[in-house]
Amino acid sequence: MMDTLNPNWFLRARLKTRQLLLMIALDDHRNIHRAADELHMTQPAASKQLKDLEDMLEVRLFERLPRGMEPTIFGETMIRHARMALTSLSLAHDDIMALKSGLVGQVEVGVIMTPGMALLPRAIARIKQQAPLLRIGVQMDQSNILLDRLKHGTLDFMIGRILEKENSTGLGYEELTEEPACAVARIDHPLLVKKRLQLKDICTHPWILPPQGSVLRHRFDMMFRRAGLAPPNNVVDTTALLLITALLHQTDSLHVMPIEVARYYASLKVLSILPIELPCKMDAFGIIQQHGHLLSPGADLLMQAVRQEAKELHHCSQN
C-alpha cells in the first residue's frame, strides 16, 4: 500500500493538476460528462484520470450512481485539499506578478510601542528602498488587541507579546529581544547633575507610572521592595504619552519607560535618561503570526527586514 504519510507521495505518484481540477469539477457538477466538458476533455479521458487517482490512493473517491456521482468521505477530503492546493497556486501567481511589478500590494502589520519606535521604522525604511510601491499599514496598540486582530485575519503578522497561554493557540512566536526599562526626567532635572544614581535616590521623588495591575508597574514596585525600599507613593497613574511628557516638563516627576522609547525621545531633546540602570524589564517581544498563513512577498520581505534590524539593534546595545 502506498505510504500516503510520506510528504513526497504525490511526487512519486506524479499527481497532475488536471486531476485536481477534475475533482473540483466533479464536485461542482456531480456528473462525469459535464465535468469533462468544463475541462475540455473527453468523457473516457476524464474517467481514466479519476480511475488513475483512485488507483494511486487505493480508495474510491466517488460513488457512481444511476443519475450522477457522489463523493465518498475520501473524495470529500481530496476535494477539500484540491481546492486548497489550487488556491495556493493561484496566490503564487499573484505573488510572482507582484514581484515582477516592483512589489506592489498591501502589508498590514501590528506593533506594540517599543518596537514601533525603533525596530519597525528601521525595517520599513529598509523595505521602502527595495519596494517603494509597497503599501504598508501599521497598527500600534496593546498586544492583546493586536492578537485579536491577527486571529481575525486583519493583520499579516505582528510584533508584540503573547501574555497568556490561551492566547497562543494557532499562533507561532519568534522571540526578537527583551525590553529593558529606564528612568527618565525633564532635560534640566536636578538629579541629572549626579553621575550615578541608586534606587534610594529616586524612590521618594514623584513618579508618573503605568496603572496598578500592569506588568511594568508590578515589576517596578517589586524592584524597590527587593532592595528593601518602599515603592514610590507620590504617583500619577497614566499611559497617555502626551500627558506624561507635559507633566515631566512642568514638574520634577520621573517616569519609567522602555529604553528604546526613551532613547528616541532623548534624541529629540524631549527628555533625559537618568544615570541609573534599573533592575527592571518587560517580557521579551517577538514576531507573531498565524500557523499556516502564507505571507505575501511584501509581508515576507518586511518580516525578514524586522529580523535583520532586530539583530543589528541587539548588537549595538551589546557594544
N, C-alpha and C positions, 0 to 999 in steps of 0.2 A: 504493500500500500504506500502511496506517495506520502512523504513526510511534509505535510502542509504546515507544520510548525516552523519549518525552515524558512527564513525570510526571503530566500532566493528561489523558492519553488517555482514562482511564476516565470523566472528567467529560464530555468531548466525546461519548463513546460512550453515555453515560447507563447505565452498568453498574448493574444492580439487585441489591440484597441478595438478592432472590428467586433470582437466577441463581447466586449464591454458595452459597445453601442447596441449590439443585438439584444443583450439582456435588458437594457433600458427600454428599447422599442417594444420588446415582448411584454414588458410590464405595463407600458402605456396602452398597447392595443389588445393584448391577450389573444393575438391571432398571428400565426406564423406568416400568412400571406401578406397582411397589412404591414407587419414589421419588416418583411423583406422588401416590399415596395418602398417604404420610407428610406431604407438604406441602399436602394437601387441595386438589390441583389435578386437572384432567382430564388424561388422557394426551396429547391433542393440544396442550393448553396447555404442558405440560412439554416436549414435543418442539419446539414453537415457541421456547420460551425458550432451549433448548440450541442450536437452529439459529441464532438471532439472535446468541448469544455466539460461536459458531464463525465466523459471517459477519463479525462485528466484528473478531475476531482473525485471520481468514483462515487458520485451521488447523483440522484435525479433532481434536476433543478426546476423542472416544470412537469405538471401532470397534464397529459394530453386528454382533453375532454371532447365529447361529440361536437360541442359548439365553442371551441376555443381552447385556451390553455390557462392554467392557474399555477403560480409559483409555489413550490414546496417551501418548507421552513429553510431549507438550504438555498433555494432560489431567492427567497426574500433577503437572506443575508448577503448573497452575492450581488444582488441588485443594489442594495444599500451601499456596499463598498465600491461597486462600479460607478455609481453616481458621485461618490466622494472622490474617486480617482480622477474622473473626467473633469470634475470641478477644479481639482488641484492643477491639472494640466492646463485648464483654461486660465487659471490665475498665473501660472508660469508664463504663459504667452503674454498676459497683460504686464507682468513684471519685466519681461525682456523688452517689450515695446517702450516701457517707461525708462529703462536703462538706455535704449537707443536714442531716446528723445531728450536725454540730459537729466534723468531722474526727476521728472515732474510727478506730481501726486501730492498726497497729504499724509503727514505723520502726526499722530496725536500722542503726546507723552504727558504723564503726570509726574509731579516732583514736589517733595517737601522743601521747606525753606532753605536748609543749609546747602544741599547740592544745587538748589535753584539759584543760589547767589554766586557760586564759583564754578562748580563742576559742569553743570548743564550749559551755561553760557559759552564756556570754552569749547565744549563739544559742538554746539550749534555753529559757532564761528568757524570751526574746522570743516564742518559739513558744507557750509554755505560757499566755501571756496571751491568745493568739488561739484556741488549741485545747487547753483543759485536759484533755480526754478522750483526747488522742492519747498512745498508749503509746510511749515512746522507749527503745529498748535501746541501750546504749553498750558497746562492747568496746574497751578500751585495751590496745594491745600494740605490738610492733615492726612496721615497715612490711611486711617480707617475710611475716610471719604473717598480717597483715590482708589482704594482696594475695591470698594463697591462699584465704582465706575469701570474699573478694569474687568470685573466679573460680568458686567453688563455689556461689555464689548465696545465701550466708547473710547477706550484708550488702547493703543498698540502695546505699550509697556509703561511702567512707572519706576521711579527711583524713590524708595521710601523704606518703611519697616513693616514687618508682619508682627503685630503686637500680641496676638492671641493665636493659640494653636488652631482653634476652629476657623480662623480666617484664612488658613493656609491650604485648605482643600482645593485641589486642582490648580495650584499655583507653583511656579518654580522661582526659587530665590537664589540670587548670586551676590554674595557679600562684596561690597566695594571697600568700605573703610569705616573706622569708628568716628565718633563725633565728640571730640574733647570740648569742654566748656571753658570760658574765661570770664573774668570780671571786667566791666567797662564803666567809664565815667565821662563827664564832660572834659573837654580838652584842657581846661585850666583848673582841674580839681586839685585841692591841696594835697591829696595822697600821692600825686604824681611826682612830688619832689623827692620821695624816697626811692632808693634804688631797688629795694627788695622788701616786699610786704609779707606778713604772715596772717593766718586766719584771725588771730586775736586782734589784728589791726583793723579788720573790716567788719567784724561781727556786730559792733554797736552802731554802725552807720545806717542811715535809712536806705532801703532797698526797693527796687521795682522787680517783682518776681512773677513767674508763671503761677497760676492759681493752685490752691491746695488740691491734691489728688492727681496732679500731673506727674509724669515720670521724672522730669527735670527738677521739679520742686521737692519731691521726696528725696532725691539724691543730693540736692543742695542742702537740705536740712540735716540729713544724715552725715554729711561731710563735717559739719560743726560738732555734732554730737560725738562722733568718733574721736574728735580732737579734744573732748571734754569741755566744749563750749556750748552755750545756749544759742540756738539759731536766732537770727535777727527777728525782732518783734515789731520794729517800725517799718511796715511793709505796705506797698501798694500792689495789689494783685491785678495783673493785666497782661495780655499778649499783643495788644494793639501797638504796632511798631511806631506809628506817628505820635501816639500819646507818650510812649516810652522815651523817644528822642526829645520831645518837648519837655518832659519832666527832668530828664538828665541835664538839659541846658539851663533850666530855671532853678534847680536845687542842687544840693550836694549828694543826691541819691546815687547809688550804684546799681548796676544791673548785671545779670548773668545771661550769657548767650553763647551759642556755638562759635568756636574760634574762627571758622571760615567766614561766618557772617560778620563777626567783629572786625576781621581784617579788611573786609570790603568797606565797611563804614569808616574805619580808621583811615583808609586810603583816600576817602573823600573829605577827610578832616571834620567828620561829624561827631566823632567821639574818640577816646583814647583807651587803649587796653592797659589795665593796671599791671604793675610788675609783680605778679604772683601766679604761680602755677597751681591751679585748683585741682585737687584730687577728686574730680567730679566729671563724669562724661555720660552722654546719652548712649543708647544701644547703637550698634552699627546699622548703617543703612545699605541698601543694595538694589540691584535691578530685579524687578518682579514682573513676571509675565505669565499668561495662562498656558498650561500644558497643552501641547497640540496645536497652538495658534501659530499659523505660518505668517511670519513677518514679510511685509513688502520689502523690496530692495532698499527703499529710502529709510524705512524704520530699522532695518538690519544695519544699514550704514551708520545711522545715528547711534544705535546701541554700541557698535564697535568703537565709535569715537568716544562715547561715555567711558567705556572700559579703558581706553588709552589715556584719556585725560585723568582718570582716577589714579592710574599707575604713576603718571608724572607728578600729580599733586602730592601723592603719598611720598614719592621720592624726595620732592622738595621739602616736605615737612620733616623728613628724617635727617636732612642735612642742615 
